[in-house]
Amino acid sequence: MEIIYDILLNAGPLGILAIYAIWSQREGQKRLDFLQGEFILKVEQLSEKGLAEREALLEKMETREKEIIDRWSSVVSKVEVERDEAQKETLKEISIISGKLDRLIERGSDGG
């Protein structure tokens, strides 16, 4: 502080101007540092928010995908069961028709 008084007393108006320029530069730098800190903090907050939103969206997509796969699996299982039942029913009908055909053939060969 003594240096400042020396400059004020010995340098006159140019000294005052120099001190004002130094003080103004310091204050400006403090303000810029503060603004930069606020900006960096805001960027970090936005980045964290974006990351959280992406994770939530990914989780939602995975849940939706699992639901679709489960639904698809149940439909496929149902269709397979219905197909197996239809095949059994068809084989049963073929067996009945085959038996009737065999009896008709036997009657035809007995009568002929």
Beta strands, then each sheet from edge to edge (+ up, - down):
end
